[in-house]
Amino acid sequence: MERRAEGRQAKREFWAGHVGGERSDLSQTGYCREHRISLKCFVYWKRKLTPREAPTTLVEVSRLKVSEVFVHPRPLCLRILGGLCGSARHGLNEVR
């Protein structure tokens, strides 16, 4: 049992070294090719070892009265599915 745990720890340390040592001037494919490691395994371990953001939660938003609407100089940006961003600029028509 101890040998198995040691093997898992060694594997984790191996991939932590690669994930942490990834150079910004190379793509993931280039890094893996240069170090002769599997891209599929690299991506798996990168996901496994990278801390996750807090889970996204939905909240109910009540409609504002027209007198309560204000215009902000920057567009509204909604982050969806871990990175996709949908933006809305002022001047949109109210949806009924």
Secondary structure as UniProt FT lines:
FT   HELIX           2..20
FT   TURN            24..25
FT   HELIX           28..35
FT   HELIX           39..49
FT   HELIX           66..68
FT   STRAND          76..80
FT   TURN            81..83
FT   STRAND          84..88
FT   TURN            90..91
//
